[in-house]
Amino acid sequence: MKYELTRHARNAMTERRIPIEWLERVLHAPEKTEPDKTDSQLVHHLARIPEHENRVLRVVLNPLVAPVRVVSAFFDRRMKGTL
């Protein structure tokens, strides 16, 4: 899947120390997907990251544009133990 990172996504990944490999893993093989609650163009991909204590990485993206646009990425504390 081709994708591009928004400035916010790049900054968030740097600040949160999220390697690009983890982001790509979630993009290509999410354990769960869900629509955004406020923006119908956005989708959330979620997956556990074993190397980071199985915390759930949430990647927010817009799949309606080419290439896919990654808007944000963060570890979702609310999802702990739910996947």
N, C-alpha and C positions, 0 to 999 in steps of 0.2 A: 504494500500500500504506500503510495506516495503521500507525503504530508509536508506541511510547513508549520513552523512554530510562530505564534504571535510574539511580540515583544514581551507581553505579560507572561506568557508561558515560559519563555527563555529565562526571564528574571526569576520566576517562581521556582523553576528547576534548579537554578544556581543557588538561590537562598535556602532552598529546602534540601539541597544536596541529593537530587534525584538524577541518577545517571541516565543517559539517553537510552541505554540498553533496556532499562526497566520500562521506560515509557514505550519503547517499541514493542516490548513483550506484551504489554497491556493492550496496545493498539491492535496487534495481530492476533492475540489469543485471549480476549477478555473472558473472565469467568461469569460475568454478569454484565448486561447492558440495560440502561434505563433512560427514558426521555428526561430532558431538563424540565423542571417544574414551572419555569417562567418563560423560557424561550423555545419555541417549537422547532427551531432549526438546530438546536444542540442536542447531543447525545452524550451520555456518560458511560465510559468503559471502566470496569473495575476488575482487579485481580490481586491476589495475595502475592507478596514478594517474600519468598522464603529467606533470602539473604538479609532481610530487614525485619526479622522476628515475625514473619507472616503478616505484617501490617498490610492493609488494603490500600493500594494506590488507585486513586480516581483520576482518570484523564477525561477532560471535557473537550469535545471536538464538534466541529461543524462538518458533517459528511456531505453536505449538499453543494459544496464548492470543490473545484479541482485545482490543485491538490487539496486533500482534506486539510482543514485548518485546526490545529491544536490550540485551544484557547487557554487552558490551565491544566495543572497537574498538582495533586496534593495527596497526602496520606489522610484518609478519612477515619477519624477516631470513632465515629458513630457505627462504622461497619465492623469493628473489632469482633472477631468470633462469629460473624454471621455468614461468611462464605464457606 
